[in-house]
Amino acid sequence: MEKNSKILVAGHRGLVGGTIFRKLGGLGYENLIGLDRDEIDFMDASEVAKYFSQNKPDYIFLAAAKVGGIVANNTYPADFIYQNLVIQNNIIHQAYVSEVKGLLFLGSSCIYPRACAQPIREEYLLTGPLEPTNKAYALAKIAGLEMCWSYNKQYGTQYRAVMPTNLYGPGDNFHPQNSHVIPALLRKFHEAKLAGNSSVTMWGTGKPKREFLFVDDMAEACIHVMNLNQEDYESQISAASPLLNVGTGVDLTIRELGEMIAGIIGFEGEILQDIEKPDGTPQKLLDVSRMNELGWQAKTQLESGLQLTYEWFLNHQESYRT
């Protein structure tokens, strides 16, 4: 990407899209376009087509999506598969029609089978059954990946795909029901401390292991991948798995995560486990050797990232009085 390239960030008010937009501005890219649901209905094909024909972006970061944690995914599967399929179909196809130079599709590590060997390599895609609690979302993301690959094969486009591990950071969604595990726990322990509660109950057994990536690291990875020359990019992908894992290569149990968050917040009560609630996938650790070979590595330690995220929440918690 050139500094004066017209770069569209679809979903620029979300956690990842907003951070990509901010990072690009900090790097001196001067022709940025932020676009989200307040400016355009990504689910309206004619509206998306009209926008692309009039604005003709050079590059697109496709961060627009319907996202949520295990509760939201398990409760609203129809919304997750339908909305994500329509959003990505409209944007990817219009990218082709308007002849963009490059597009980066953001997937999710939930695309991999539930019972993968660990750490998960890109070639494990489609080698086994998915986790039932987020299967609808995962299938939508797999379809987006396949769409990018299919357009590359048929039309010679240069659409790339990154599969991040669990993301968190400033700007996250702290909704009490629909958020991911880190913002949900940060809010839960914070409110328990304020209320003087003697205990906090976490979902499941606490035994599943998860990997977490600070959103600023993810944004830098996305920009890094978009700027790779085609030869270098193709050296680390294959026709069977045209994607790149993005993560830290380090995980911990949900119980350990809860204890770390309790320590950061200063909650001194007991941590209980509701074993009647689902655990989800037992482990989901990404193999990030391909990204490392391409010159990128995560740099933010989990405890530091959690502290920054909690500080952001403290400064914005009035927005989450729901």
Legacy VTK file of the C-alpha trace (Angstrom):
# vtk DataFile Version 3.0
C-alpha trace
ASCII
DATASET POLYDATA
POINTS 322 float
0.000 0.000 0.000
1.195 3.515 -0.825
0.739 6.313 1.689
-1.803 7.969 -0.604
-3.689 4.750 -1.473
-7.427 4.904 -0.869
-7.867 2.415 1.978
-11.300 1.343 3.185
-11.723 -0.157 6.650
-15.146 -1.828 6.709
-16.277 -1.950 10.319
-13.991 0.842 11.531
-15.908 1.396 14.778
-15.482 -2.174 15.947
-12.673 -3.527 18.103
-10.398 -4.698 15.282
-11.478 -2.310 12.549
-11.123 0.703 14.831
-7.629 -0.305 15.862
-6.569 -0.951 12.240
-7.928 2.494 11.288
-6.001 4.157 14.123
-2.775 2.279 13.347
-2.951 3.175 9.641
-3.359 6.836 10.512
-0.395 6.662 12.858
1.731 5.157 10.074
1.009 8.091 7.776
-1.621 6.641 5.461
-3.473 9.788 4.450
-6.436 8.584 2.403
-8.395 6.474 4.874
-12.103 5.715 4.656
-13.947 4.391 7.678
-17.240 2.684 6.963
-19.624 0.903 9.318
-23.333 0.205 9.798
-24.032 3.873 10.635
-22.835 4.945 7.178
-24.028 2.016 5.066
-26.124 -1.126 5.341
-23.588 -3.824 4.453
-26.484 -6.274 4.076
-28.038 -4.269 1.247
-26.353 -5.485 -1.950
-27.503 -2.541 -4.066
-26.336 -0.027 -1.470
-22.906 -1.664 -1.229
-22.621 -1.812 -5.033
-23.500 1.868 -5.349
-20.950 2.859 -2.722
-18.119 0.906 -4.350
-18.884 2.185 -7.840
-18.770 5.766 -6.599
-15.740 5.535 -4.292
-13.450 2.886 -5.858
-11.145 2.008 -2.909
-7.680 0.601 -3.639
-7.487 -1.664 -0.580
-10.051 -3.068 1.835
-9.724 -4.384 5.374
-12.903 -6.458 5.857
-13.461 -6.191 9.605
-17.244 -5.721 9.437
-19.007 -8.700 11.025
-21.522 -9.792 13.611
-19.495 -11.093 16.541
-20.134 -12.252 20.088
-19.156 -14.696 22.802
-20.336 -18.223 23.518
-23.722 -17.081 24.874
-24.538 -14.910 21.864
-23.335 -17.521 19.355
-25.316 -20.281 21.021
-28.470 -18.157 21.359
-28.598 -16.451 17.949
-27.065 -18.903 15.426
-29.378 -17.828 12.595
-28.310 -14.187 13.014
-24.643 -15.130 13.061
-24.656 -17.250 9.920
-27.048 -15.097 7.884
-25.652 -11.662 8.672
-22.011 -12.653 8.294
-22.611 -14.450 4.996
-24.480 -11.488 3.517
-21.996 -8.847 4.733
-18.905 -10.617 3.428
-20.538 -11.716 0.168
-21.533 -8.150 -0.669
-18.143 -6.632 0.148
-15.947 -9.321 -1.434
-17.957 -9.372 -4.650
-18.018 -5.589 -4.992
-14.281 -5.503 -4.320
-13.916 -7.644 -7.441
-16.381 -5.550 -9.472
-14.616 -2.299 -8.579
-11.159 -3.842 -9.173
-9.574 -3.198 -5.786
-5.867 -3.967 -5.590
-6.071 -5.957 -2.383
-8.475 -7.155 0.296
-7.805 -8.632 3.730
-10.481 -10.920 5.158
-10.593 -11.365 8.933
-11.714 -14.798 10.022
-11.620 -16.511 13.405
-9.848 -19.468 14.973
-13.256 -21.076 15.582
-13.164 -22.206 11.923
-10.980 -25.121 12.976
-12.360 -28.499 14.125
-13.266 -28.861 17.780
-10.845 -31.738 18.382
-7.759 -30.415 16.572
-4.247 -31.478 17.402
-2.504 -28.659 19.269
-1.138 -26.226 18.293
-3.518 -25.769 15.355
-1.882 -25.498 11.945
-3.592 -23.863 8.987
-3.850 -27.162 7.118
-6.156 -28.583 9.826
-9.050 -26.613 8.320
-12.025 -28.860 7.380
-10.466 -31.996 8.874
-13.161 -32.621 11.506
-16.442 -31.497 13.148
-16.776 -27.919 14.420
-17.563 -26.791 17.962
-21.414 -26.878 18.180
-21.780 -23.658 20.197
-20.311 -21.463 17.429
-20.730 -23.643 14.336
-22.962 -21.136 12.520
-20.425 -18.330 12.861
-17.550 -20.641 11.951
-19.275 -21.838 8.785
-19.880 -18.261 7.692
-16.189 -17.460 8.155
-15.141 -20.616 6.291
-17.401 -19.535 3.427
-15.721 -16.108 3.407
-12.314 -17.725 3.244
-13.417 -19.967 0.392
-14.908 -16.986 -1.429
-11.605 -15.103 -1.261
-9.702 -18.143 -2.507
-12.237 -18.778 -5.293
-12.042 -15.196 -6.595
-8.257 -15.398 -6.517
-8.345 -18.643 -8.504
-10.936 -17.586 -11.063
-10.224 -13.877 -11.442
-6.617 -13.442 -10.330
-7.510 -11.150 -7.429
-5.222 -10.749 -4.424
-7.501 -11.355 -1.484
-5.732 -12.491 1.674
-7.067 -14.007 4.888
-5.917 -13.963 8.499
-7.348 -16.131 11.269
-6.869 -14.463 14.653
-7.080 -16.164 17.991
-9.309 -14.667 20.714
-8.940 -10.886 20.643
-9.311 -8.311 23.401
-8.325 -4.745 24.156
-9.487 -1.118 24.469
-12.747 -0.592 22.619
-14.033 -4.097 23.334
-17.713 -4.901 23.922
-18.475 -5.197 27.651
-22.163 -6.105 27.299
-23.114 -8.456 30.171
-24.585 -11.154 27.896
-23.114 -10.731 24.419
-19.436 -10.039 25.090
-16.416 -12.328 24.784
-14.782 -13.913 27.798
-12.199 -11.232 28.715
-14.511 -8.187 28.728
-17.231 -10.290 30.377
-14.907 -11.309 33.209
-13.402 -7.843 33.603
-16.860 -6.391 34.075
-18.045 -9.227 36.311
-15.086 -9.004 38.702
-15.180 -5.194 38.681
-18.860 -5.092 39.626
-18.387 -7.810 42.247
-15.627 -5.761 43.865
-17.777 -2.614 43.911
-20.695 -4.532 45.404
-18.499 -6.168 48.046
-19.509 -9.660 46.903
-17.781 -12.606 48.560
-17.615 -14.656 45.365
-17.776 -14.600 41.565
-19.129 -17.527 39.553
-17.535 -18.305 36.192
-19.085 -20.430 33.458
-18.027 -24.046 32.991
-15.287 -26.009 34.653
-12.561 -23.441 34.045
-10.415 -26.159 32.463
-10.557 -25.217 28.743
-7.410 -23.494 27.513
-7.468 -20.348 25.416
-4.989 -18.095 23.670
-5.519 -14.314 23.699
-4.113 -11.608 21.426
-4.053 -7.894 22.192
-5.938 -6.006 19.490
-3.067 -3.603 18.717
-0.886 -6.600 17.866
-3.661 -7.939 15.627
-3.969 -4.623 13.784
-0.229 -4.510 13.168
-0.372 -8.085 11.849
-3.158 -7.154 9.415
-1.216 -4.196 8.023
1.903 -6.348 7.796
0.083 -9.013 5.767
-1.532 -6.472 3.453
1.891 -4.975 2.702
3.620 -8.274 1.910
4.654 -8.747 -1.684
2.777 -11.562 -3.401
5.777 -13.872 -3.612
6.466 -13.716 0.119
2.780 -14.162 0.963
2.406 -17.186 -1.306
5.531 -18.762 0.181
3.633 -19.357 3.438
0.218 -20.480 2.192
-1.072 -23.404 0.175
-4.054 -24.110 -2.068
-5.506 -26.313 0.671
-5.161 -23.653 3.380
-4.829 -20.128 1.918
-4.810 -18.372 5.273
-2.499 -17.229 8.046
-2.961 -17.819 11.773
-2.423 -14.775 13.979
-1.826 -15.315 17.684
0.733 -15.468 20.470
1.445 -19.211 20.510
0.780 -19.223 24.291
-2.409 -20.223 26.142
-3.794 -20.630 29.672
-6.897 -22.102 31.302
-10.039 -20.023 31.734
-9.621 -20.501 35.478
-6.097 -19.031 35.307
-7.458 -16.149 33.237
-10.099 -15.450 35.882
-7.512 -15.476 38.645
-5.296 -13.079 36.663
-8.211 -10.692 36.088
-9.248 -10.866 39.746
-5.702 -9.906 40.703
-5.608 -6.944 38.323
-8.944 -5.633 39.590
-8.207 -6.359 43.222
-11.102 -8.725 43.848
-10.252 -10.847 46.880
-13.320 -13.098 47.094
-13.780 -16.713 46.078
-13.960 -17.808 42.433
-16.634 -20.457 41.830
-17.375 -22.540 38.717
-20.856 -23.273 37.325
-20.187 -26.677 35.802
-23.723 -26.823 34.354
-22.711 -24.193 31.803
-20.882 -25.210 28.576
-17.104 -25.149 28.283
-16.824 -24.930 24.509
-13.752 -26.279 22.737
-11.264 -27.924 25.183
-8.232 -26.137 23.713
-7.649 -23.698 20.880
-3.980 -22.786 20.504
-2.775 -21.574 17.122
0.471 -22.484 15.418
1.790 -19.079 14.343
4.993 -20.236 12.654
3.870 -19.018 9.218
3.387 -15.457 10.460
6.676 -15.605 12.329
8.394 -16.672 9.105
6.860 -13.619 7.423
8.435 -11.286 9.968
5.610 -10.673 12.469
5.370 -11.669 16.131
3.008 -10.621 18.942
4.663 -8.342 21.478
2.070 -7.576 24.203
2.093 -9.817 27.263
-1.377 -10.872 28.459
-1.194 -9.266 31.898
-0.085 -5.941 30.412
-2.838 -6.065 27.805
-5.463 -6.871 30.432
-4.345 -3.922 32.541
-4.643 -1.557 29.548
-8.077 -2.961 28.708
-9.303 -2.558 32.293
-8.064 1.021 32.398
-9.990 1.722 29.199
-13.130 0.180 30.714
-12.812 2.334 33.824
-12.726 5.441 31.631
-15.709 4.344 29.515
-17.883 2.318 31.869
-20.740 4.828 31.743
-21.336 3.536 28.210
-22.034 0.060 29.637
-24.776 0.755 32.157
-26.986 -1.948 30.612
LINES 1 323
322 0 1 2 3 4 5 6 7 8 9 10 11 12 13 14 15 16 17 18 19 20 21 22 23 24 25 26 27 28 29 30 31 32 33 34 35 36 37 38 39 40 41 42 43 44 45 46 47 48 49 50 51 52 53 54 55 56 57 58 59 60 61 62 63 64 65 66 67 68 69 70 71 72 73 74 75 76 77 78 79 80 81 82 83 84 85 86 87 88 89 90 91 92 93 94 95 96 97 98 99 100 101 102 103 104 105 106 107 108 109 110 111 112 113 114 115 116 117 118 119 120 121 122 123 124 125 126 127 128 129 130 131 132 133 134 135 136 137 138 139 140 141 142 143 144 145 146 147 148 149 150 151 152 153 154 155 156 157 158 159 160 161 162 163 164 165 166 167 168 169 170 171 172 173 174 175 176 177 178 179 180 181 182 183 184 185 186 187 188 189 190 191 192 193 194 195 196 197 198 199 200 201 202 203 204 205 206 207 208 209 210 211 212 213 214 215 216 217 218 219 220 221 222 223 224 225 226 227 228 229 230 231 232 233 234 235 236 237 238 239 240 241 242 243 244 245 246 247 248 249 250 251 252 253 254 255 256 257 258 259 260 261 262 263 264 265 266 267 268 269 270 271 272 273 274 275 276 277 278 279 280 281 282 283 284 285 286 287 288 289 290 291 292 293 294 295 296 297 298 299 300 301 302 303 304 305 306 307 308 309 310 311 312 313 314 315 316 317 318 319 320 321
